[in-house]
């Protein structure tokens, strides 16, 4: 059984412990799909379609665009500060 990735011993000095990055892009995409649950808007579709006067799909597309801007912004920030931490760490 593997232990922590940082070894502390007489020859290693004061090593700081850190996590190994083991998630691949495909893992993150699958996690995102499961987390978002593409079927989530279905129970509210009729009510929302009526309240939005037939523009529910447009509302979903606008929300998707806003989430896309947020995701790109978060990705750029993570590229600038890769060791600052995140929800995953």
Secondary structure as GFF3:
##gff-version 3
##sequence-region A 1 89
A	DSSP	alpha_helix	25	36	.	.	.	ID=ss1
A	DSSP	three_ten_helix	42	44	.	.	.	ID=ss2
A	DSSP	alpha_helix	45	51	.	.	.	ID=ss3
A	DSSP	alpha_helix	56	80	.	.	.	ID=ss4
###
